[in-house]
């Protein structure tokens, strides 16, 4: 019976070559577009979803037409401590900044590695552990940094990296001593890192007599059960203090979920080689997926209309045979 059905099907395909070709190609293209788009969407939405309390961590942003993307994410680093101490809705807050570095070890140049500037609150928000060494790297301008276990294995093999020195070319060829080995992020993240370094949070008075304010991206962990719209409104109605060395940070704030930063924030993204690339917005990917689904439905509708047309032809043929006494 199956052989009979296959034979009839191939006969119909030969008889209606044009419609068969259009339908097969339409289904193939539609399935490929829809499948690839859904995989792409899933890839975009899995950034930073492995963190503990990832659903309660938000990135502080600010709508500002001064920036080409329309949004700002770099703020004075002391804003993190101010938010934590001022708003009871904020359980924890940190300021971090990500930089791509070129470094040298034993006269061998290395590229495309990420250095994350942090403070001690980083370890209370993210599940990063110190495997070996001390926390001296958190002391600003100590000349010490921490390295991830994966990067240490890549550079030094099974040998302990603690005490070894590398030269980071981005910082006027400064030499840094590795004082700790830490765990890295296991999956895709908006803040990948190979090295950790402590940095100043408060503005620092320079020998020239002026203050330098260090900038970073502010991440806040919200207390469970908080109405985020009400908190955003409260944040924007709050009068933030001014400091004589910076412009007032009063602005229209927005809180972006950490798991949505990768596909919702319009900032230009950086690839693994630290090349600036224009990120395709997830709305465009969704439209592409819907277009693929529509193509599948149109092809199936074409099959249905072809089946109905053939059924009607067969009905007329059977009616003639009935009249002739068949």
Secondary structure, DSSP 8 states (H G I E B T S, - for coil): -HHHHHHHHHHHHHHTHHHHHHHHHHHHHHHHHHHHHHHHHHHHTTTTTTSTTGGGEEEEEEE-TTSTTSEE--EETHHHHHHHHH-TTEEEEEEEEEEEEEEEETTEEEEEEEEEEE-TTHHHHS---EEEE-SGGGSTTSSEEEEEHHHHHHHHTTS--TT-EEEEGGGTTEEEEEEEEE---SS--TT--SEEEE---S-EE-TTS-EE--EEEEEEEE-TT--HHHHHHHHHHS-----TTS----SEEEEEEGGGHHHH--S-EE-TT--EE----HHHHHHHHHHHHHHHHHHHHHHHHHHHHHHHHHHHHHHHHHHTT-
